[in-house]
Amino acid sequence: MFITSEVESLYRKSKPSIKKLFYFSNHLSFQECREQIDQLKNNLTVAKEEHKASHEEVLNEFYVLSRFVDMLSSYCDLWKKIIKMEFSSSWNSLQDALDQLRQVKKFSSRNTNQAVSFFENQLLELEKLYPYRVFCSVGITVERFECSICGRDIDTFDCHHTRGELYRGQMAYGIAHNVVETDHVAMVKHPADKRCVVVYDDNGEQFELIRFLSELITTNKLQPFDFGELQFSKKKAKNHEFQKKKRNSPCYCGSGKKFKKCCISKEYVNGDHVDIVAKLTNIEEIIG
């Protein structure tokens, strides 16, 4: 994943902790997961301080490793919340993990490794279990955006940084100053931030699919690391509203028609069906 010896060496030294983290995650030992994350972050902080005078390529790769560790933290929080049936909050952890993973892919000096591909595939499949299809988008007018690195207006020639790019281990972004007005609030299908959703109650029927996944895990029928993919299909199911009547009797639906001319063929209906497919995963192969 890394081309600088300084960061590649730290990544190799971190692998035992990463492997322990996934072992604990699979066994739902989330306190132990947090301890491994804290150790990884502490080691990273020490290493970054030791190499703070290094050239830009090293510092930028430290940023990538930091985002990877942040993604691992969000990943563990995601599964912890799914197990606790905190589904609304787990959606935010899922989006955090995906955002952090995108940064890892964007700024990696080499092609991302098998671990990144695994997380990307699994997280995108998990996303399909949630009910969110439409999102909120807020339009606002601000006085200026201050550069996170130099403090100047990031949209002027006085600032020499570009949004979303790395500079000596820091990503440049604009900090909004003085919101002038809220222009509009719209409902969109492709938002800038998927966290802007209509909030559902965790006990609501909207979370039926992710609740089923939670139950599979808590009953030891599936481990988090082995969640593979979703297969969507149509299957005939019993129509619970169906009432058997004599052929010439008035139909139960209230249409005024005879049963034989109306709902006689609706004893079964086509319904959406989802299979959660397990994919046995070797942690040693994923982490390397």
N, C-alpha and C positions, 0 to 999 in steps of 0.2 A: 504493500500500500504506500510505502514511503521510500524516497530515494536518498534522503540525507541520513548519514550513519547515526547522527545524534538521536533523531526521532525514531528511526527504525529499531535502534537498540532499546529504547524505552518501550516501544510497542512489544517487542519480543519478551522483555522482562514483565510486561503487564499480562501476558497471556494466561499464566496460572490463575491470577485473580479473575480474569474474564471467564475462564472455564468454571471456576467455583461459583461465580455469579449465576451462570445458567443452570448449574446443578441445583443451586438453592431455589432458583426461580421455578424450575420444573417440579420441585418438591414443596412449593408454596411457602418457603422459608424466607419471607420478605425482609425480616429484620437482618438476617445474614446477608441478603442482597445489598441492603443499604450499607452495611459495614464494608463490603467489597468495593462499592462505589466510592465511599469516602476514602478508602485507601488509594484507589486509582487516582482520584482527584488530588490527594495530598502529594503523591509521587509526581504527578504532572506539575503541580505548583512549584515543587522543589527544583525539578529539571528546568522549567522555564526560567526560574531565577538564575540558575547556574549558567544558562546560555543566553541571557538577555542582551548580550553584546554581539551575538552571532549575526551572520549575514541574513538577509531577508528570506531566503529560501527556507532556512532552518526555522525561523520564527513563524513563517506561514504554515509550515507542516505541523508545528506545535498547535497552531490554531485548529487544523484539521483533526488532530488527535483529541483535542479538547472537545470538539463537537461530537466526535465518535463516543467519547465517554459520556457526554451529556445525553446522547441518544440512548445509550445503555441504561442510564438512569430513568429516562422517560419510558423506556420499554418495560422496566420492572414496575414502575408506577402504574402503567397501563394494565398489566396483568393483575396487580394487587387490587386495583379498583374494580376490574371485571369480576374477580372472585368475591369482593365485598358487595357486588351489585350496585356500585356507584357508577351507573352507565353514562350519565350526562358528563360527569367529571372525567371519566375514562376517555371520552371522545377528545377532550382537550389534550390529554397525555398522548393519545395517538397522533394528533396533529403536530404536537411538539416533536415527537420522534421522527415523523416524516420530514418536517422542516429541517431538523438537524442532519438527517441522512442526506437530504438534497445538498446541503452545504458540504458535507464530506465528499460527495460525488463531484460537485462543481470544482472544488479546490484541490482534489487529490492530484499529486504530480504524476502518479501512475494510474493505470486502469484499476478501478476498484476491485477488491478481492472477493472471494466467495462469501465471506461474512456479510459484506454490504449487500450483495445480491440476495442472500437469504432473507435479511431483514426487510429489504424493499418488497420482495414478493409477498412475504407473510403479512406485513403491515397493510399493503394495498388490498389483500384479500380480506383482512379483518375489517377494513373500512366499509366493505360491501354489506356487512352485517348490521350496520347502523341505519336508522330511518331517515337520515338527513339527505334530501335531494334538492332543496331550495334554501338559499342563504340570504342573510341581510347584508346590504352594502350601503355604507354611509358616505355621502359626499360632503366635504367640508372645505371652507376657504380659510387659509392661514396666512399670516403675514410673511413668514419665511421659514425655510428649513435649514437648521444649523448643522454643519458637518460634524459628525461625531469625533473626528480626528483633529481638525484644525480650528473648529469653532466658527469658521466663516460661513457665509451663505453658500450652501452647496450648489445652488443653481446659478452662481455668478462665476466670472473668470478669476475672481480673487481666490477661489478654492480650486486646488489642483487635484482633488480626489474625485473618484467616480463611485456613485452609489453601487454597493454590492461587490466591490473589489477589495482585495486584501493589500494592506500596507504594513509591513513589518509585524505581522501577526495580529493586526486589527482590521476588522471589516468596516468600511466607510458606509454610513447610513445617515439619513436626514432626520433631525429632531425637530418636530413641529413647534413653532413659537407663536403665541398669540392667535388663537382660533378666532377668526373674524365672524364667521357664521356657519351654521349647518345648512347646507344647500338642499339635500334631499336624503331620503332613506328609500332604497329600492330592494325588491326581492329578485335575486339572480340565481342562475344555476352554476355559474363559474366565478366564484368570488375570489378576491385577493386573499381573504382569510376565512378558512372554513370553520373557525371557531364561532363565527357570528351566526348562530342558529336560533331557531325557536326552541325554547327549552321544554322538554317533556319530563314528566314525573318518572323517577326511576322504576316505579311499579307499573307504569303504563304499558299497554299492549304494543306500543311502538317499539319496545325493546325486546320483543318476543324472541327474536333470533339470537341476539347476543346473550340473553338470559339462558337460552338453551345451551349455548357454548359454556357459560359459567357452570351450569349444572353438570355438564360432561366432565369438566375439570375437577370439581369438588367431589364427584363420585368416583374419581380415579379411572374414568374411562378414556381420558385424553390428557396428555401433558402439554403445557403451553408451547414448548419448543417443537412439538410434533403437529401443531395445527398447520395443515397444508393448504387446502384450497376449498372453494365452494363450487358445487355443481347445481345449477338451477334447471328445473324441469317442470312439466305440468303432470299432475296425477289426478285421477278420479277420486273424489271423496264423497262421503255420505252427506247429502243435503239435509241439515238438521231442521229446516223449515218444511220439509216435504211431509205431506199428510196423505196417506192412502185412502182413496175414495172409490165409490162405485163409478163405473165409466160414465154413466149418464147423470151423476150427481153434480150439483154446482161445485165449481173448483174452489178449493180452500183459500186461494189468493184474493178472492173478492172481485175477480174480473167480470163475473156474471156469465161466463162461458161454462159449458160442460167440462168436467174434469178431463175427458178423453180428448177434447179440443184445445186443452190449455196446458196444464203442468204434469200430465201423466208421465212424460219422459224426463222429468227433472229430479228423479230420486237420487241421482248422482250428478255431481258437477265437477268441472275441471278446476283444480286449484293449483296455486303456486306451491312448488315443493323445492326445498333446499337440502342437499346432502353436505354435511361437513366431513371432508375427507382428510384423514390423518396421513402424515408423511413422516415415517420414522427418520429421524435426523441424527447423524453422528456429530456430536459437539466437537470432537477432535478434528474431524474433517473440515468443519465450518471455520473454526478459529485458526486451524493450521498449526 
